[in-house]
Amino acid sequence: MESEVKLTKLAHCAGCGAKVGAGVLAQLLEGIQVHQDPNLLVGFDKSDDASVYKISDDLALVQTVDFFPPIADDPYLFGQIAATNALSDVYAMGGEPKLALNLMCVPQEMPSEAVQEILRGGYDKVYEAGCLITGGHSIFDPEPKYGLSVTGFVHPDRVLTNSGAQTGDVLILTKPLGIGVLTTAHKAELASEEGMALAYRLMTTLNKTARDIMVNYRVHACTDVTGFSLLGHLLEMAQGSDKEMHLTVSGIDLLPEALELARMGLLPEGMYRNRHYAQPWVEPGETPLEVQDLLYDPQTSGGLLMAVHPEDAPALLAELEGKVPSAQRIGVVRDYQGGKRIFLD
């Protein structure tokens, strides 16, 4: 199938790199009236990964939607990545995905076999998550796109948001950074086969295991690192929690090939949007430019970023080790002193 359809050639941008920038998105939502409902525990006004609505004292619904243009040429692989990415928002809220609906845009001339392979990739990842696809919606569009609307369950008292970080919390990340740079280089045929094989493996790894482990510990805040980059999502967490974040840059796992490509200037457009949004709040210190670039790099289907109680952090890291792509202790949460929100140490 990969030799018949080159999906990435049909898209202007790939994966979560196609997201509207965080700053632009905030402007678009500004002034929209937010209606109050005591059962709406999390809405769109808090920059969280999904909405949460309380059904009973023991049950709340987690709802999210995510779709994007192809980030892989192989239709089956593209379907897997898009589904893995959409499911991640539910995991980031501490929830368990239960139901999903397909969202698909396809060119009229796309072979039916390619369309079926995209759907099959999505179905396989959804079922791996213990979730069910129960329908969906499709339209014709010159640029293909695929994703899911996902509904999950969570206990109302165990919802994780990106605004609950507490002073002293340890910051933990579960996947390495550099996906956006690698996929950008791949479109220019400058990424290695080994590098792309690793990228695809990372993007198709569910955050289910990370979620299942973290809910047993005192995690105060969580988000998944996707199109807004590590620093963009971390800034939302810092602002929502009214804290500042101190990162130990040497503790952040960066894909070596992506780092070398960044030195060459092969950077996705989304990186510049993320830098424009977050940079005014970041004190870079002596961090090399190419490392900063990867911290602003838009990730597709990235890992979970957690703020965990310092007494629980060692045990959580130990349990994550070997069960997630990369269990990293990347920094700490401190009281906000005014001015910058993120410090690169």
PASEGU-507749 format. One line per 10 residues: number of its first residue (from 1); their letters; for each residue z, y, x of N, C-alpha, C. Coordinates in steps of 0.02 Angstrom, whole numbers, plus 50000, padded with zeros to 5 digits. Last residue first. Example, Ala and Ser with C-alpha at 12.3 -4.5 7.8 and 13.67 -1.06 7.14 Angstrom:
<atoms>
2	SA	50354,49888,50642,50357,49947,50684,50394,50002,50645 ~ 50390,49716,50660,50390,49775,50615,50390,49835,50660
</atoms>
This chain:
<atoms>
345	DLFIRKGGQY	51659,51244,50873,51698,51240,50934,51670,51189,50983 ~ 51607,51351,50755,51581,51295,50794,51617,51295,50862 ~ 51675,51395,50603,51678,51406,50674,51656,51343,50710 ~ 51652,51476,50449,51640,51416,50488,51638,51433,50562 ~ 51678,51602,50398,51706,51544,50363,51701,51480,50405 ~ 51719,51768,50455,51679,51707,50458,51717,51649,50423 ~ 51830,51865,50359,51771,51864,50402,51735,51797,50398 ~ 51992,51788,50343,51946,51842,50331,51887,51838,50379 ~ 52060,51674,50367,52086,51733,50399,52043,51795,50385 ~ 52106,51532,50278,52055,51584,50287,52087,51648,50313
335	DRVVGIRQAS	52178,51391,50358,52186,51449,50314,52132,51500,50330 ~ 52066,51252,50394,52120,51298,50410,52123,51355,50359 ~ 52013,51087,50423,52015,51142,50376,52076,51186,50394 ~ 51917,51016,50559,51978,51025,50520,51971,51086,50475 ~ 51793,50891,50611,51827,50955,50611,51890,50956,50569 ~ 51733,50765,50613,51694,50822,50638,51731,50889,50638 ~ 51731,50603,50638,51782,50655,50627,51753,50719,50656 ~ 51617,50489,50565,51629,50543,50613,51687,50588,50591 ~ 51531,50346,50552,51595,50375,50531,51618,50425,50583 ~ 51376,50307,50507,51410,50341,50561,51473,50374,50535
325	PVKGELEALL	51339,50216,50402,51296,50226,50460,51331,50260,50519 ~ 51482,50112,50362,51437,50167,50346,51395,50181,50408 ~ 51549,50011,50423,51528,50000,50353,51484,50056,50327 ~ 51588,50049,50548,51549,49988,50542,51525,49973,50472 ~ 51723,50136,50483,51689,50115,50544,51653,50048,50534 ~ 51802,50151,50371,51731,50169,50367,51692,50141,50426 ~ 51927,50116,50421,51897,50074,50370,51822,50088,50362 ~ 51949,50220,50512,51949,50151,50536,51915,50105,50485 ~ 51950,50331,50427,51898,50324,50478,51892,50252,50502 ~ 52067,50300,50354,52003,50306,50320,51945,50297,50370
315	APADEPHVAM	52164,50305,50455,52151,50242,50420,52084,50243,50384 ~ 52154,50442,50496,52143,50386,50543,52127,50321,50508 ~ 52179,50517,50370,52115,50518,50406,52105,50460,50454 ~ 52302,50526,50313,52259,50471,50290,52195,50465,50332 ~ 52359,50638,50367,52394,50575,50377,52351,50515,50357 ~ 52271,50741,50326,52273,50721,50396,52309,50655,50409 ~ 52169,50713,50183,52236,50726,50208,52243,50701,50280 ~ 51997,50762,50200,52048,50711,50186,52115,50731,50217 ~ 51847,50804,50144,51906,50837,50171,51966,50795,50151 ~ 51685,50735,50180,51750,50731,50148,51801,50775,50183
305	LLGGSTQPDY	51522,50709,50147,51565,50753,50186,51631,50758,50149 ~ 51410,50573,50151,51464,50608,50116,51505,50648,50166 ~ 51238,50594,50212,51302,50561,50203,51351,50602,50161 ~ 51076,50618,50130,51124,50620,50185,51191,50588,50166 ~ 50950,50625,50065,50994,50567,50057,51043,50562,50115 ~ 50889,50733,50183,50872,50697,50122,50914,50634,50120 ~ 50944,50888,50249,50947,50815,50249,50923,50789,50182 ~ 50890,51027,50337,50897,50997,50271,50893,50921,50275 ~ 50984,51090,50472,50928,51048,50453,50938,51019,50383 ~ 51086,51158,50529,51054,51191,50473,50996,51148,50444
295	LLDQVELPTE	51115,51075,50632,51169,51087,50585,51143,51124,50523 ~ 50998,51083,50704,51011,51021,50668,51069,51029,50619 ~ 51013,51214,50757,50957,51198,50712,50970,51134,50672 ~ 51122,51198,50842,51130,51237,50781,51074,51221,50732 ~ 51053,51126,50940,51107,51093,50903,51121,51131,50838 ~ 50966,51223,50986,50938,51163,50955,50991,51123,50917 ~ 51057,51320,51039,51015,51335,50981,50989,51272,50948 ~ 51224,51266,51083,51153,51275,51098,51111,51283,51034 ~ 51373,51355,51056,51332,51299,51033,51258,51312,51048 ~ 51473,51443,51086,51425,51427,51140,51378,51370,51120
285	GPEVWPQAYH	51489,51516,50927,51518,51506,50993,51464,51494,51045 ~ 51448,51540,50796,51419,51483,50833,51451,51469,50900 ~ 51518,51568,50649,51529,51589,50718,51506,51532,50763 ~ 51445,51602,50493,51456,51554,50546,51466,51588,50613 ~ 51401,51682,50393,51470,51658,50387,51490,51611,50444 ~ 51267,51709,50415,51315,51765,50416,51388,51744,50414 ~ 51208,51576,50397,51222,51604,50464,51270,51664,50464 ~ 51172,51534,50268,51238,51519,50294,51257,51556,50358 ~ 51040,51583,50236,51095,51582,50187,51163,51578,50220 ~ 50964,51567,50350,50969,51633,50320,51028,51638,50272
275	RNRYMGEPLL	50977,51429,50367,51005,51475,50417,51014,51545,50387 ~ 50905,51383,50255,50977,51368,50262,51011,51415,50312 ~ 50778,51430,50286,50811,51453,50225,50887,51441,50230 ~ 50754,51358,50403,50757,51431,50407,50791,51460,50344 ~ 50751,51228,50354,50801,51247,50404,50809,51322,50407 ~ 50640,51222,50271,50706,51226,50240,50760,51244,50289 ~ 50536,51202,50361,50543,51268,50330,50612,51277,50300 ~ 50588,51106,50506,50565,51113,50436,50577,51183,50409 ~ 50527,51115,50674,50581,51126,50626,50554,51134,50556 ~ 50498,51097,50828,50473,51063,50768,50527,51063,50715
265	GMRALELAEP	50539,51147,50950,50524,51195,50896,50494,51163,50834 ~ 50586,51069,51048,50514,51083,51050,50493,51132,50996 ~ 50714,51050,51007,50704,51088,51068,50631,51110,51074 ~ 50687,50964,50900,50711,51032,50886,50702,51077,50947 ~ 50655,50849,50971,50603,50881,50932,50623,50953,50914 ~ 50782,50819,51022,50728,50834,51068,50671,50870,51032 ~ 50850,50794,50903,50873,50847,50947,50818,50868,50995 ~ 50781,50684,50855,50778,50746,50817,50800,50805,50860 ~ 50819,50589,50949,50749,50610,50946,50741,50675,50907 ~ 50959,50578,50922,50934,50603,50987,50862,50626,50984
255	LLDIGSVTLH	51043,50639,50783,50992,50591,50804,50958,50617,50868 ~ 51213,50674,50805,51146,50702,50798,51096,50650,50822 ~ 51371,50675,50748,51320,50628,50768,51251,50658,50752 ~ 51497,50777,50808,51446,50769,50756,51389,50727,50783 ~ 51584,50805,50909,51600,50748,50867,51549,50734,50813 ~ 51544,50923,50966,51533,50861,51005,51548,50799,50964 ~ 51591,51016,50875,51520,51001,50876,51506,50936,50914 ~ 51711,51024,50769,51705,51000,50839,51634,50975,50847 ~ 51732,51162,50662,51695,51101,50679,51699,51087,50753 ~ 51835,51228,50546,51825,51227,50618,51795,51160,50637
245	MEKDSGQAME	51825,51328,50403,51813,51262,50432,51800,51268,50507 ~ 51936,51410,50290,51886,51412,50342,51884,51345,50377 ~ 51947,51427,50109,51971,51406,50174,51918,51423,50227 ~ 51921,51423,49969,51950,51482,50001,51984,51464,50067 ~ 51849,51324,49913,51919,51308,49928,51957,51368,49955 ~ 51724,51384,49904,51755,51358,49843,51829,51343,49852 ~ 51701,51413,50039,51708,51468,49990,51742,51444,49927 ~ 51696,51283,50094,51743,51333,50120,51754,51389,50069 ~ 51593,51224,50019,51660,51196,50018,51712,51247,50041 ~ 51487,51306,50057,51506,51302,49986,51576,51274,49979
235	LLHGLLSFGT	51486,51275,50194,51502,51343,50172,51522,51344,50099 ~ 51444,51143,50189,51512,51158,50213,51533,51228,50194 ~ 51313,51159,50147,51360,51125,50103,51433,51139,50124 ~ 51265,51228,50262,51259,51256,50196,51308,51225,50147 ~ 51293,51141,50368,51326,51206,50366,51321,51239,50298 ~ 51213,51028,50332,51285,51021,50343,51319,51089,50335 ~ 51091,51073,50203,51113,51060,50271,51189,51053,50275 ~ 51037,51076,50078,51066,51139,50103,51095,51132,50172 ~ 50993,50944,50048,50946,50996,50067,50974,51061,50094 ~ 51142,50864,50088,51071,50854,50073,51032,50916,50094
225	VDTCAHVRYN	51288,50785,50093,51249,50831,50134,51175,50817,50122 ~ 51398,50784,49955,51349,50748,49996,51306,50800,50032 ~ 51574,50817,49957,51506,50835,49937,51460,50790,49977 ~ 51748,50833,49918,51691,50793,49942,51626,50824,49917 ~ 51925,50847,49940,51860,50877,49923,51805,50833,49951 ~ 52033,50765,49966,52044,50824,49924,51979,50857,49902 ~ 52082,50602,49975,52025,50646,49988,52029,50705,49940 ~ 52185,50496,50008,52195,50564,49982,52139,50610,50006 ~ 52101,50340,49965,52138,50385,50009,52144,50455,49977 ~ 52016,50268,49890,52082,50239,49902,52126,50282,49946
215	VMIDRATKNL	51896,50328,49891,51936,50339,49831,52006,50307,49838 ~ 51829,50286,50008,51866,50350,50009,51911,50360,49948 ~ 51768,50163,49975,51823,50166,50024,51863,50230,50015 ~ 51670,50197,49884,51718,50145,49866,51779,50145,49912 ~ 51595,50291,49958,51633,50312,49899,51688,50261,49883 ~ 51540,50209,50057,51581,50266,50076,51625,50289,50018 ~ 51466,50123,49974,51521,50097,50015,51568,50152,50036 ~ 51372,50215,49916,51419,50176,49875,51479,50152,49916 ~ 51270,50284,49969,51337,50308,49986,51391,50271,49945 ~ 51137,50176,50025,51178,50205,49972,51244,50231,50000
205	TTMLRYALAM	51007,50203,50130,51075,50176,50129,51116,50212,50076 ~ 50888,50263,50145,50892,50212,50092,50960,50177,50091 ~ 50902,50347,50251,50889,50377,50186,50893,50327,50128 ~ 50919,50257,50358,50974,50302,50338,50964,50328,50267 ~ 50793,50199,50362,50851,50157,50350,50911,50199,50327 ~ 50714,50309,50393,50705,50276,50328,50765,50232,50311 ~ 50762,50336,50523,50768,50386,50470,50762,50353,50401 ~ 50724,50219,50590,50795,50236,50583,50805,50285,50526 ~ 50586,50233,50581,50617,50173,50552,50692,50185,50541 ~ 50568,50349,50652,50557,50351,50580,50586,50290,50547
195	GEESALEAKH	50599,50305,50782,50636,50360,50752,50629,50362,50676 ~ 50501,50207,50801,50572,50188,50802,50614,50242,50768 ~ 50385,50283,50800,50395,50233,50748,50468,50213,50743 ~ 50416,50459,50834,50405,50390,50854,50414,50342,50795 ~ 50326,50604,50780,50388,50564,50781,50371,50492,50798 ~ 50206,50665,50765,50240,50675,50829,50307,50638,50833 ~ 50128,50689,50651,50116,50629,50691,50146,50635,50761 ~ 50167,50786,50568,50123,50808,50622,50106,50751,50670 ~ 50253,50713,50491,50193,50740,50458,50143,50765,50509 ~ 50352,50692,50586,50311,50635,50564,50248,50660,50530
185	ATTLVGIGLP	50416,50813,50595,50377,50791,50652,50330,50734,50632 ~ 50480,50808,50471,50432,50861,50485,50387,50841,50543 ~ 50565,50700,50490,50511,50694,50440,50459,50749,50448 ~ 50648,50753,50593,50608,50693,50604,50550,50688,50554 ~ 50708,50862,50528,50667,50873,50588,50622,50813,50600 ~ 50779,50797,50425,50727,50846,50410,50680,50859,50468 ~ 50872,50714,50495,50819,50685,50453,50762,50734,50441 ~ 50982,50755,50564,50918,50761,50597,50859,50735,50557 ~ 51144,50675,50577,51101,50729,50557,51034,50727,50595 ~ 51225,50522,50516,51205,50570,50567,51157,50622,50539
175	KTLILVDGTQ	51351,50501,50388,51284,50488,50414,51267,50539,50468 ~ 51481,50540,50353,51465,50468,50355,51393,50451,50374 ~ 51619,50643,50406,51549,50637,50385,51526,50565,50396 ~ 51769,50731,50377,51737,50668,50395,51667,50667,50366 ~ 51897,50839,50420,51829,50834,50394,51795,50772,50422 ~ 52066,50844,50371,52017,50823,50421,51949,50815,50387 ~ 52173,50977,50317,52129,50920,50303,52082,50907,50362 ~ 52237,51096,50344,52256,51037,50382,52213,50977,50371 ~ 52224,51157,50180,52238,51172,50250,52265,51110,50286 ~ 52108,51069,50076,52174,51097,50089,52183,51108,50164
165	AGSNTLVRDP	51974,51073,49958,51998,51063,50027,52063,51100,50039 ~ 51912,51080,49835,51982,51061,49837,52011,51052,49906 ~ 51778,51098,49804,51821,51158,49809,51895,51142,49814 ~ 51692,51000,49772,51684,51028,49839,51731,51088,49850 ~ 51786,50866,49692,51741,50923,49692,51734,50949,49763 ~ 51821,50715,49613,51818,50750,49676,51767,50807,49671 ~ 51928,50654,49489,51866,50688,49503,51871,50723,49571 ~ 52037,50591,49439,52015,50571,49505,51948,50601,49523 ~ 52069,50616,49310,52117,50638,49360,52095,50623,49432 ~ 51965,50556,49237,51971,50629,49238,52019,50655,49292
155	HVFGTVSLGY	51876,50429,49320,51938,50446,49286,51947,50522,49291 ~ 51700,50416,49289,51755,50431,49334,51818,50443,49293 ~ 51530,50361,49279,51597,50365,49251,51647,50380,49307 ~ 51364,50435,49268,51415,50390,49295,51481,50401,49261 ~ 51191,50455,49253,51256,50462,49221,51304,50411,49250 ~ 51051,50537,49321,51100,50484,49327,51165,50503,49290 ~ 50881,50552,49331,50939,50581,49298,50991,50525,49295 ~ 50782,50539,49480,50821,50510,49425,50868,50561,49395 ~ 50614,50548,49545,50686,50551,49551,50718,50523,49489 ~ 50462,50611,49615,50500,50558,49583,50575,50569,49594
145	KPEPDFISHG	50296,50676,49620,50368,50686,49627,50403,50629,49590 ~ 50134,50726,49679,50181,50676,49654,50253,50695,49667 ~ 50034,50856,49625,50080,50837,49678,50131,50786,49651 ~ 49964,50868,49504,49926,50856,49566,49971,50834,49624 ~ 50030,50775,49370,50040,50833,49413,50000,50819,49477 ~ 50078,50708,49213,50027,50714,49265,50038,50779,49303 ~ 50244,50641,49186,50189,50687,49170,50138,50683,49227 ~ 50377,50547,49112,50326,50555,49163,50273,50603,49138 ~ 50544,50490,49092,50491,50535,49070,50442,50545,49127 ~ 50649,50353,49036,50630,50408,49079,50575,50450,49049
135	GTILCGAEYV	50754,50206,49041,50698,50244,49015,50679,50299,49063 ~ 50863,50149,49104,50854,50136,49032,50797,50175,49001 ~ 50925,50068,49241,50875,50116,49219,50856,50100,49147 ~ 51095,50045,49287,51038,50023,49247,50990,50081,49235 ~ 51191,49996,49434,51172,50044,49382,51111,50016,49345 ~ 51226,49943,49554,51261,49919,49495,51247,49962,49434 ~ 51150,49979,49661,51209,50021,49648,51250,49995,49589 ~ 51045,49893,49648,51091,49883,49704,51155,49921,49693 ~ 50981,49958,49544,51015,49895,49530,51063,49876,49586 ~ 50931,50068,49615,50977,50079,49558,51015,50015,49543
125	KDYGGRLIEQ	50846,50005,49705,50905,50041,49730,50956,50053,49674 ~ 50749,49950,49618,50786,49907,49663,50850,49941,49689 ~ 50696,50062,49550,50733,50010,49513,50777,49969,49561 ~ 50629,50128,49656,50686,50159,49621,50729,50108,49585 ~ 50531,50034,49687,50579,50055,49737,50640,50086,49706 ~ 50463,50030,49566,50497,49970,49588,50549,49987,49642 ~ 50407,50158,49562,50457,50139,49512,50496,50078,49534 ~ 50319,50146,49670,50370,50198,49670,50426,50179,49622 ~ 50239,50041,49622,50279,50030,49681,50334,50083,49688 ~ 50173,50099,49513,50219,50044,49501,50265,50032,49561
115	VAESPMEQPV	50095,50192,49582,50146,50215,49535,50198,50161,49522 ~ 50012,50103,49651,50056,50149,49689,50112,50174,49644 ~ 49943,50043,49547,49984,50002,49591,50033,50044,49631 ~ 49867,50143,49492,49925,50119,49454,49971,50077,49497 ~ 49820,50276,49603,49813,50206,49580,49876,50182,49545 ~ 49798,50441,49547,49839,50395,49587,49832,50324,49560 ~ 49732,50533,49469,49691,50486,49507,49731,50437,49549 ~ 49830,50612,49414,49793,50567,49370,49754,50514,49408 ~ 49982,50617,49508,49913,50638,49498,49875,50588,49454 ~ 50144,50619,49428,50093,50583,49468,50024,50614,49456
105	CMLNLALKPE	50316,50630,49415,50254,50668,49410,50203,50633,49455 ~ 50462,50569,49336,50404,50556,49378,50347,50604,49362 ~ 50619,50506,49320,50582,50568,49315,50523,50562,49362 ~ 50715,50380,49236,50663,50398,49284,50634,50467,49268 ~ 50889,50376,49214,50824,50387,49183,50774,50409,49236 ~ 51034,50270,49219,50986,50315,49250,50922,50319,49210 ~ 51208,50229,49216,51144,50233,49182,51099,50283,49217 ~ 51311,50225,49316,51304,50172,49266,51236,50171,49232 ~ 51397,50263,49468,51336,50269,49426,51330,50210,49378 ~ 51559,50318,49480,51519,50257,49485,51458,50265,49440
95	GGMAYVDSLA	51629,50461,49572,51611,50421,49514,51571,50359,49531 ~ 51659,50556,49664,51706,50502,49657,51689,50454,49602 ~ 51559,50643,49683,51610,50664,49636,51664,50612,49627 ~ 51474,50571,49765,51509,50628,49794,51565,50655,49749 ~ 51417,50480,49675,51465,50456,49724,51507,50514,49753 ~ 51330,50569,49612,51384,50539,49573,51438,50512,49621 ~ 51243,50600,49715,51282,50654,49684,51340,50626,49644 ~ 51175,50481,49745,51226,50506,49791,51270,50560,49759 ~ 51070,50454,49662,51134,50420,49649,51191,50451,49689 ~ 50969,50527,49726,50994,50548,49660,51062,50517,49645
85	NTAAIQGFLY	50949,50453,49846,50970,50523,49848,51000,50545,49782 ~ 50903,50332,49797,50965,50334,49837,50993,50405,49838 ~ 50783,50375,49737,50837,50348,49697,50904,50350,49733 ~ 50709,50417,49850,50723,50463,49795,50781,50440,49752 ~ 50703,50296,49925,50737,50356,49952,50756,50404,49896 ~ 50630,50210,49839,50697,50193,49862,50736,50255,49885 ~ 50508,50278,49828,50549,50266,49769,50620,50250,49787 ~ 50465,50272,49962,50478,50337,49930,50522,50328,49869 ~ 50445,50134,49972,50497,50166,50013,50515,50234,49984 ~ 50337,50119,49885,50399,50083,49872,50457,50115,49910
75	PDDAIPPFFD	50236,50201,49947,50263,50216,49880,50330,50182,49866 ~ 50234,50264,50108,50237,50203,50070,50270,50216,50002 ~ 50257,50391,50161,50191,50373,50136,50191,50312,50092 ~ 50396,50493,50116,50369,50434,50150,50301,50418,50120 ~ 50429,50591,50037,50453,50599,50105,50432,50539,50147 ~ 50355,50670,49895,50360,50614,49941,50385,50633,50010 ~ 50463,50788,49804,50398,50761,49826,50407,50707,49879 ~ 50607,50744,49696,50572,50783,49748,50505,50752,49765 ~ 50756,50756,49597,50690,50728,49610,50656,50772,49662 ~ 50903,50734,49503,50874,50750,49568,50806,50718,49574
65	VTQVLALDDS	51048,50763,49407,50976,50751,49408,50949,50773,49475 ~ 51203,50703,49333,51165,50738,49383,51091,50724,49374 ~ 51366,50681,49269,51295,50684,49257,51260,50727,49310 ~ 51502,50584,49224,51473,50622,49280,51397,50622,49270 ~ 51625,50579,49098,51555,50568,49117,51536,50613,49176 ~ 51787,50504,49101,51745,50563,49103,51675,50543,49125 ~ 51933,50427,49037,51861,50422,49052,51828,50491,49050 ~ 52062,50435,48993,52048,50386,49046,51975,50386,49068 ~ 52070,50524,48892,52119,50532,48946,52103,50486,49006 ~ 51893,50553,48865,51960,50533,48844,52007,50542,48902
55	IKYVSADDSK	51790,50630,48916,51781,50595,48853,51848,50576,48823 ~ 51748,50771,49009,51802,50725,48990,51790,50697,48921 ~ 51615,50787,49119,51639,50802,49051,51690,50748,49030 ~ 51544,50862,49257,51592,50811,49235,51620,50832,49168 ~ 51392,50879,49353,51439,50902,49302,51484,50844,49281 ~ 51375,50878,49534,51360,50852,49467,51408,50884,49417 ~ 51405,50950,49648,51350,50903,49650,51329,50879,49581 ~ 51439,51128,49624,51456,51059,49637,51396,51014,49630 ~ 51442,51266,49602,51400,51239,49656,51418,51167,49673 ~ 51507,51309,49489,51548,51297,49548,51509,51267,49607
45	DFGVLLNPDQ	51430,51316,49375,51453,51379,49403,51492,51370,49468 ~ 51399,51200,49312,51354,51222,49364,51377,51285,49400 ~ 51563,51117,49295,51498,51141,49271,51456,51167,49329 ~ 51691,51005,49262,51650,51035,49316,51583,51054,49286 ~ 51750,50981,49139,51792,50985,49198,51756,51017,49257 ~ 51746,51015,48980,51700,51020,49037,51741,51032,49100 ~ 51843,51022,48884,51827,50956,48911,51777,50956,48968 ~ 51847,51153,48845,51905,51126,48882,51892,51057,48911 ~ 51714,51255,48875,51733,51195,48837,51790,51163,48876 ~ 51619,51404,48878,51680,51368,48895,51691,51309,48848
35	HVQIGELLQA	51463,51448,48948,51504,51435,48889,51562,51390,48907 ~ 51407,51570,49049,51435,51503,49052,51481,51494,48992 ~ 51259,51663,49055,51324,51654,49024,51346,51581,49026 ~ 51189,51717,49204,51182,51669,49149,51252,51655,49120 ~ 51216,51794,49314,51212,51828,49250,51202,51781,49191 ~ 51131,51693,49429,51175,51750,49418,51163,51782,49350 ~ 51037,51599,49457,51088,51582,49408,51134,51640,49390 ~ 50962,51662,49555,50929,51642,49493,50979,51627,49437 ~ 51055,51676,49657,51028,51736,49624,50996,51719,49557 ~ 51074,51543,49692,51131,51582,49667,51107,51644,49630
25	LVGAGVKAGC	50946,51514,49741,50971,51480,49681,51029,51518,49650 ~ 50943,51590,49856,50897,51606,49802,50921,51575,49737 ~ 51043,51522,49930,51050,51593,49914,51006,51614,49857 ~ 50990,51392,49940,51053,51403,49906,51062,51476,49886 ~ 50813,51371,49905,50869,51388,49948,50931,51406,49910 ~ 50748,51233,49818,50756,51306,49819,50817,51322,49861 ~ 50694,51090,49911,50742,51123,49868,50738,51199,49874 ~ 50615,51021,49997,50581,51058,49945,50628,51098,49900 ~ 50694,50945,50077,50669,51007,50106,50632,51050,50055 ~ 50714,50828,50012,50759,50882,49995,50741,50948,50029
15	GACHALKTLK	50540,50782,50023,50610,50767,50009,50651,50827,49989 ~ 50427,50902,50095,50449,50833,50085,50523,50830,50068 ~ 50285,51002,50043,50348,50992,50079,50378,50927,50056 ~ 50162,50976,49985,50168,51033,50030,50232,51029,50071 ~ 50086,50815,49969,50143,50860,49956,50145,50916,50008 ~ 49994,50723,50004,49985,50753,49938,50039,50806,49923 ~ 50034,50666,50119,49976,50711,50124,49964,50747,50058 ~ 50131,50578,50080,50153,50641,50109,50096,50691,50117 ~ 50056,50465,50036,50090,50509,49988,50108,50576,50018 ~ 49922,50391,50058,49964,50430,50104,49999,50483,50063
5	VESEM	49871,50235,50010,49894,50299,49984,49940,50332,50035 ~ 49831,50126,50089,49788,50149,50035,49807,50219,50011 ~ 49928,50093,50181,49862,50108,50207,49816,50137,50153 ~ 50036,50062,50100,50040,50121,50142,49972,50142,50168 ~ 50000,49940,50041,50000,50000,50000,50000,50063,50043
</atoms>
